[in-house]
Amino acid sequence: MNVPLIASMDGWSPKGLPARVISSAKRSKKWSILPVYTYEGFVAWEIIHGSYNSQLFVNFLRHHVIPLTSPFPGPRSVLIMDNARIHHHEVPLRLIFCLQLTVP
């Protein structure tokens, strides 16, 4: 019976010395960062353990993004987001529409 090994027995070390583990391969808890970047640089950000969902994204918009924006065509009136699922939630889109921000 061929049973695969859980830990690899391969490694590298100088000739005549045993291979040793220097750092643990244990994964740490996931971190997520949500930045606000303008032509002036980073102006706001939030870092959390875990992943963002729609509600956390809406809270970030309300507390970190919207206070920094102005209606189009004013300064900081264009909001660029990638195609992440949380960006398509109805509440953020309504917030953006009500503030007359432009999303290209």
N, C-alpha and C positions, 0 to 999 in steps of 0.2 A: 504494500500500500504506500503510495506516494503522498505524504502530508507536507504541504508547504510550510516553511518556517514563518513565524510571526515577525521576527526581527531578522534583518539581513545579516549574514555572517561576513560580508565583504567590508573592507575598509582599507585605509592607507596609513602607513607609518614608515619611518626609516627602517632599513633592513636590520633585522635582529631585535627590534622593539615591538611590543604589542600595540595594536591600534586602540586608541582610547576615545571615549565620547567626551568632547569638550563642553558642548552645550546641549541642553535638553531639546528634543524635537516636539515637546508638548506644545500644542497650539494655545494661544491666549484668546481671551474673549474678543469678539469682533468689535471694531471701532468704526464709526461713520463720521464724516465731516461734511458740513454744508457751508460753503464759503459764499460771500458776496464780494465780487471783484469789479472794480470800476477802472477807468483809465488812470485814476490816482493810486491804484493798488487795492489790497484787501481792506475793506472797510468794516466788515462784520463776518463772524463765523460762529459755528456751534459744533461741538464735538460731543458725541454720545456713545455709550456702550450699546451695541446691537445695531439694528437697521432702522431707517426712517420709514414711517408709514404716512398716509395722507394727512392724518390729524397732526402729527409732529411737523410735517412740512407746512401746513396751514399756520400753526403756531409760530414757526420760524418766519414765515412771510409777515405775519401781523406784528411781531416784535422786533425783527431785525431788518427786514427789507422795506416794508411800506413806509416807515418813518423816514427813510432816506430818499424816497422817490418824489417826483412831481409830475403833474399831467403833461402829456405830449403837447407841444414839442419842447418842453422845458428840459433842464439838465436832469440826468438820471431818470429819464422817462421811457427808456427802452430796456426791456427785460428779456434776456436770452437764457433759455433753459434747454437741456438736452431732452431726449425722448423717453425719459424715465416714466414709469407708470404713475407714480405719485404726482407728476406734473399735470396729468390729464384729469384729475379729480375735479368735480364740479365746483367746489368751494374756492380753490385757488383761481380758477378761471373767472369766476364771478368777481372776486376781489380785484383782479387785474382789470376787468372790464369796467367796474365801477370807478376805479381810479384813473381811467382813461390812459392806461399805460399801453405801449405798443409792444407786441410780441412778434418779432419777425419770423 
